[in-house]
Amino acid sequence: MKTPLSGALLACLVFGATAPAHAEPQDLMNKAGCLACHHKEKKLVGPALSTVAARYKGQGPDVATALMQKVRTGSKGVYGPIPMPPSAPDKISDADLKTAIDWILTL
């Protein structure tokens, strides 16, 4: 005797229903609008992401938390006169922001 549950399980196996794929950090940043001002290797409105990585390299395990705070509250005067506006959690979640910052710090 077949049950609706076994049919649903069979459909998942046949059609390959899986958990959503893990998003790439660049995709998360693009969706949040970060890449409108930042590029991996060259200065746009804001510094190159590789420049950010170089500045914070070797500053310990708390650097990601400090950078998350800078993104959340905004920043000015660190890389020049143009301020970085704050980026709220409705633009990029804490988890996605952490993923993006961890990736930036590897550049």
Secondary structure as GFF3:
##gff-version 3
##sequence-region A 1 107
A	DSSP	alpha_helix	4	15	.	.	.	ID=ss1
A	DSSP	alpha_helix	25	32	.	.	.	ID=ss2
A	DSSP	three_ten_helix	34	36	.	.	.	ID=ss3
A	DSSP	alpha_helix	49	56	.	.	.	ID=ss4
A	DSSP	alpha_helix	63	73	.	.	.	ID=ss5
A	DSSP	alpha_helix	94	104	.	.	.	ID=ss6
###
